[in-house]
Amino acid sequence: MIRAIAIDDEPLGLKIITHFCEKIDFITLEKTFTKQSEALKYLKNYPVDLLFLDIQMPNKNGIDFYKMLENDPIVIFTTAYSEYAVEGFNVNATDYLLKPFSEERFITAVQKAQNEFQFRHNASVQNHLMVRADYKLRRIEYDEILLIEGLDDYIQIHLNNNTRVVTRLSMKSIIEKLPEKEFIRVHRSYIIPIKKVKSLQSKTIQIEDFIIPIGDTYKEEILKIFQ
């Protein structure tokens, strides 16, 4: 079951989404919001799988709101303004509903969301990671990863073959997607695969040619693992 919320400053828009969701057997619309601030408080305590998110809102553009979320929920943007479509897909939206949209068009959008949800769920129990990069889902085997580096609102995944994948995720979000017995956060800006550690010193860890700093916050946990 896909857990969802809807955010729209127009109550009528929320009523339409609620009505359509009631006819979909794989979505639970848990709550609706007319204010982004209230939705943000809810999401911090109750993360969801899917957002129906209006773009044109009074305080903050819906796209900017989505960018600030720590988790990486599936998103379907809704708006009356077609000029936002390209920008919506630039942040890897699953779909874009132009108001007023029909029930048939809504069903098409949520079926796309269902496909992505299943894709993510299946990936989480295997030996690989699925991330969005270059406007598509990218599969990365755990064994390929040398280290993960935080870059503000993005992360950079360094791979065995000297390539890098950049995706919009927080460090908190990515560590939650990785198996805790195989990966550890060693610094506010670095996550590493445990089995690839070449050497460990008091303040640094070496993986191949990378020398990675150890943050004071993580030192105790690191010592427990490598003792």
N, C-alpha and C positions, 0 to 999 in steps of 0.2 A: 504494500500500500504506500502510495506517495503522499507525504504530508506537505501541505501547501498553505500559504497565506496570500492574500491579495491586498495591494496598496493602491489607492486611487482617491484623489481629493473630491471626486464626484460620487455621492452615494448611489446614484443610478448605475454607474459603471460597476460598482461592487455588487449590486443586486443582480445584474446580468451575469457576472462571473459566478456568483453563488448559485443562481438558477441552473446554469449550464453544468457546474460541477456536481450538482445533485444527481445528474443523469449519468455521471461517469463512475463506474464501479471500482476504478483503481486509484482514485484521488480522494483524499480527505481534506477539505478546505477547513482548516482549524480555526482561522480567525481572519477578519478583514479590518483594514485600517484606513482612515482618511488622513492621518498624520504620520509622517515618516518617523518622527521622534518616538511615538508610541510603538511603532513597528520595530524600531531598532532595539528598544528596551526588551520587547518580547523575544526577538531573535537571539539576544545575548543569553537568555535563559532557556529558550526552546528552539534550537536550530531546526530548520525545515529542509525538505528536499527541493521544493519548487516555489518560486516567487512569480505571481502575476503582478507586474509592476508598471504603473503609469509613468510615462516619461515627463510630461509637462505638469509640474506641481509647483505650488507657491514658493516654498522655501529652497528646495534643492532639486535640481534636475534628477530624474529617476536614474539616469545612467551614472551620474556622479554618486548617487546614493549606493548603487550596486557596487561600484568600485571600492567603496570604503568598508564593505562587509569582510570580516575575517574569514568566514567560511565561504565555500564556493558552491552555493545552491544553483540549481538549474533555473534559468530565468526566461520568462516569456514577457516581452514588453508589450504594453497596450498604449495606444495614443491616437489622437485624431490628426496628427501632423506627420505626413508621409516623409518629410525631409529628415526625420530622425532615424529612418530605417537603416541607412548605412552606418551611422554611428552606433546604433544598437547592435548590429552584427559585428562591429569592430571590437566589442567587449564579449564576443563569443555567446551572444544570445542564442537560445535554441530556436526561438521563433519571434515574430513581430506581428501583432494583431492591429490592424488599422480600423479604428472605430468609424462607423458602427460595423461590427463583425457578426456574421451569421453563426448559428450553432454548428453548422457543418465545418466552417472554417476554424472554429474553436476546437472541435474534435480533432481536426488535422494537427493543430498545434500541440494538444496534450498527448497525442500519440507519438509525436516526435520526442516530447519530454519523457514519456514512458520508455521509449527506446534508449534514450541516453541514461535514464535511471538504471535500467537493467544492465547496460554496458558498464556503468560505473560500479554497480554492485558485484557483477561477475568478476570484474578486474580486481576488486578488493580481496578476494579469496584466492587469488592466483599469485604467481611469482613475478608480477609486473605491475607497473603504475600507469594509469591513464591520465594525461594532462592535455589541456588545450594549448596549442602553440601554432602560430602561422595559420590561424582560422580553421584548424581541424584538430581532431582528437589524435594524440600521439601516444603510442605504446612504448614504454621504456621498461626493459627487463631490470629487475633489481640488481643483477650481476653486472649490468653495464655501468652502474652509477659509481663514480669515484668520490664525489662530494656534492653537496647542495649548498649554494651560497645565496644569502638574502640580499636583495637590492631594493630597498624601500618597499614599494607595493608589488614587486616582482621577485621571482626566484630564478636563479641560474643553475641548471643541473649540468655538471661536468661529467662527461662520459668517457669510457675506456679509449675510444678511437679519436681522442683529442677534439671532439665536437662538443657543443654546448646547446642546451635547449632552454629558452627563456619563456616563462609563462607567468600569468598574473595570479599569484597565490601568496599568502602569507606563510611565514615559517611555521606558525602554529598550525595552519591548515595542512601543510604538507607532512609534518611529522605525525599527524593523526592518521594519515593515509598509509604510512609505512609500518611494517612489522616491527614492534618495539624490541624484539630480540635480535634484530639484524641492524638496526640503525639507532644512532644516538646523537642528540644535540650536544655539541661541545662548546658552543659560543652562541651569542645572540644572532650571529650571522652565518653560522656553519652547522650543517648536519652531515655526518659521515657514516659509511657502512663499517661496522665493527671489524669484520673479518679482513678488511683491506688495510688496516693500520700496520705500517711498516716499523715505526718506532714511536716511543712515547717518552717525552721529557717533562720537566716540571711545568712548563708553560706552553709547550707546543706538541703537536701530533704530526707525524709525517705519513702521507699516503702518496706513493710514487714520488713525483717531484714537488708535490704540494706540501708546504709547511703551514699548518693551520693553528692559529692561536687557541688556547684553552681559556674560556671565561671563568672567572672566580665562582660564579653561580653554579657551574656545572662540574667543577673539579672533583668534588666528593663522589658524585655518581660515577664519574669516569674511573676514578681509582678503584672503586668497588668492582667494576667490570674487568679491569685489567690486572688486578692483584693476583 
